[in-house]
């Protein structure tokens, strides 16, 4: 027999926790960009890659990011606050993931260790 209430509880918990993780990470990226530290990740080159970014295109993207950071109407204090909040959002996202892993395997592992 299937316990539908338990199934619904797990579904809601998974949905809410995934929304928290994704929202916190997205807000962190947004705040990081507002603070003037646009994350630029140069793509790895794979032989079977569909799109390869040339070094010239990567330099051009870095110039655009630097120009956008210079145009920011925020004061240095506001940029610093946005950076701190961005890292807080990243920490929240990471802690939510670690807490989920603990809920899945933590009690079993602690039980095996005799704690």
C-alpha positions in Angstrom: 0.0 0.0 0.0 1.3 3.5 -0.9 1.3 6.2 1.8 0.2 9.1 -0.4 0.5 11.6 2.4 4.2 10.8 2.8 4.6 10.9 -0.9 3.0 14.4 -1.0 5.2 15.5 1.9 8.4 14.5 0.1 7.2 16.1 -3.2 6.5 19.4 -1.5 9.7 19.4 0.5 11.8 18.6 -2.7 9.9 21.3 -4.6 10.4 24.0 -2.0 14.0 23.1 -1.3 14.9 23.2 -5.0 13.2 26.5 -5.3 15.2 27.9 -2.4 18.5 26.6 -3.8 17.9 28.0 -7.3 16.5 31.3 -6.1 19.3 31.9 -3.7 21.9 31.1 -6.3 20.2 33.3 -9.0 19.9 36.2 -6.6 23.5 35.7 -5.6 24.6 35.9 -9.3 22.5 39.0 -9.8 23.9 40.8 -6.7 27.4 39.8 -7.7 26.8 41.5 -11.1 25.4 44.5 -9.4 28.4 44.8 -7.2 30.6 45.2 -10.3 32.1 41.7 -10.3 30.5 40.1 -13.3 31.5 36.4 -13.3 33.2 35.7 -16.6 34.0 32.0 -17.1 36.1 31.2 -20.1 34.8 28.0 -21.6 36.9 24.9 -21.8 37.7 23.9 -25.4 36.4 20.5 -26.4 37.1 18.9 -29.7 33.4 18.2 -30.2 32.1 21.5 -28.9 29.3 23.1 -30.8 30.4 26.6 -30.1 34.0 27.7 -29.3 34.6 31.1 -27.9 37.7 32.6 -29.4 40.2 34.5 -27.2 39.2 37.7 -29.0 35.6 37.2 -28.1 36.5 36.4 -24.5 38.5 39.7 -24.3 35.6 41.6 -25.8 33.3 40.1 -23.1 35.7 41.1 -20.4 35.8 44.7 -21.8 32.0 44.9 -21.8 31.9 43.7 -18.2 34.5 46.3 -17.1 32.6 49.0 -18.9 29.4 48.1 -17.3 31.1 48.0 -13.9 32.4 51.6 -14.4 29.0 52.8 -15.4 27.3 51.6 -12.2 25.4 54.3 -10.4 26.0 52.6 -7.1 28.3 54.0 -4.5 31.2 51.9 -3.2 29.3 51.1 0.0 26.3 49.9 -2.0 28.6 47.7 -4.1 30.2 46.3 -1.0 26.8 45.5 0.5 25.7 43.8 -2.7 28.8 41.7 -2.7 28.3 40.7 0.9 24.7 39.8 0.2 25.7 37.8 -2.9 28.1 35.7 -0.8 25.3 35.2 1.8 23.0 34.0 -1.0 25.7 31.5 -2.2 26.2 30.3 1.4 22.5 29.8 1.9 22.3 27.8 -1.3 25.3 25.7 -0.3 23.9 25.1 3.2 20.5 24.1 1.8 22.2 21.5 -0.4 24.4 20.2 2.5 21.3 20.0 4.8 19.5 18.0 2.1 22.4 15.6 1.9 22.4 15.3 5.6 18.7 14.5 5.6 19.2 11.8 3.1 22.3 10.0 4.4 23.3 11.8 7.6 21.3 9.8 10.1 22.4 6.5 8.6 26.0 7.5 8.6 25.8 8.8 12.2 24.1 5.5 13.2 26.9 3.5 11.7 29.5 5.6 13.5 27.8 4.9 16.8 27.0 8.5 17.5 
